[in-house]
Amino acid sequence: MSTLAAVRQICIIHATATGFTPIRLDDYVEQHLRANADVEREDLVERLHYAIAASQRDERCACGEPIWIIGSAEAGLSCFTCITGEAVPDNDYEIDLTEFKKDPVDPDATE
């Protein structure tokens, strides 16, 4: 098994254990746009990338829990419970981060 395949498998196991169903960013965007025709693709993708970057920086909800990327793109950087009021996800989607490299360098930082 390749390293990428192993990392992907770990992410899928983690997502399943937390109650989320992992989904690739492009697949989620297409699904979201089909259900929400008035949403601008570029705006949605930008909001999702912002939430992905926040998640990769380990930003947390005000309650201390990890943020839910998909919900955070719509409602601000918060966890699943704070956004939905539900205790745990029931196979709700979460972006599969295996396609994104965690960049330790802040591209906006200046030297």
C-alpha positions in Angstrom: 0.0 0.0 0.0 1.4 3.4 -0.9 1.9 6.1 1.7 -0.9 8.2 0.2 -3.3 5.2 0.3 -2.3 4.5 3.9 -3.0 8.1 4.9 -6.3 8.1 3.0 -7.3 4.9 4.8 -6.5 6.4 8.2 -8.5 9.6 7.4 -11.5 7.4 6.3 -11.3 5.4 9.5 -11.1 8.6 11.6 -14.0 10.2 9.7 -16.1 7.1 10.1 -15.2 6.8 13.8 -16.4 10.4 14.3 -19.6 9.8 12.4 -18.7 11.8 9.3 -18.7 10.5 5.7 -15.5 11.7 3.9 -16.1 13.4 0.6 -13.6 14.9 -1.9 -13.8 18.7 -2.2 -14.7 18.6 -5.9 -17.5 16.1 -5.3 -18.9 18.1 -2.4 -18.8 21.3 -4.5 -20.7 19.7 -7.3 -23.3 18.2 -4.9 -23.7 21.5 -3.1 -24.2 23.5 -6.3 -26.8 21.1 -7.6 -28.8 21.6 -4.4 -28.1 25.3 -4.2 -28.3 26.8 -7.7 -28.0 30.4 -6.4 -24.5 29.8 -4.9 -21.5 31.0 -6.8 -18.9 28.3 -7.3 -15.9 30.5 -6.7 -17.3 31.9 -3.5 -18.1 28.4 -2.2 -14.7 27.0 -3.1 -13.0 30.1 -1.5 -15.0 29.6 1.8 -14.2 25.9 1.8 -10.5 26.5 1.3 -10.5 29.1 4.1 -12.1 26.5 6.4 -9.7 23.8 5.3 -6.7 26.0 6.0 -8.1 26.8 9.5 -8.6 23.1 10.2 -5.0 22.4 9.1 -3.8 25.1 11.5 -5.8 23.2 14.2 -8.1 26.1 14.8 -10.9 25.2 17.2 -14.5 26.1 17.8 -15.2 28.5 20.7 -16.2 25.4 22.7 -12.7 23.8 22.1 -13.8 21.1 19.6 -12.2 20.8 16.1 -14.1 22.8 13.5 -16.4 21.1 10.9 -15.0 22.3 7.6 -18.3 22.0 5.6 -20.4 23.7 8.2 -17.6 26.3 8.9 -17.7 27.4 5.2 -21.4 28.4 5.8 -21.6 29.4 9.4 -18.2 30.5 10.6 -15.4 28.5 12.2 -17.3 26.2 14.5 -17.8 22.5 15.3 -20.6 20.2 14.2 -22.5 20.4 17.4 -22.3 24.2 17.7 -23.5 24.6 14.1 -26.2 22.0 14.1 -27.2 21.6 17.7 -26.8 17.8 17.2 -24.4 15.9 19.5 -22.8 13.8 16.8 -22.8 13.6 13.0 -24.9 10.9 11.5 -22.9 10.2 8.3 -22.9 13.9 7.5 -20.2 14.9 5.0 -16.8 16.2 5.9 -14.1 17.2 3.4 -11.5 14.4 2.9 -8.2 16.2 3.6 -5.9 13.6 2.1 -5.8 15.5 -1.1 -4.5 18.6 0.6 -0.9 19.0 1.8 -0.5 20.6 5.2 1.8 23.5 4.5 3.7 24.5 7.7 4.7 27.8 6.0 2.1 30.6 6.0 2.0 31.9 2.4 0.8 35.3 3.6 3.6 35.8 6.1 6.3 38.2 5.2 9.9 38.0 6.3 
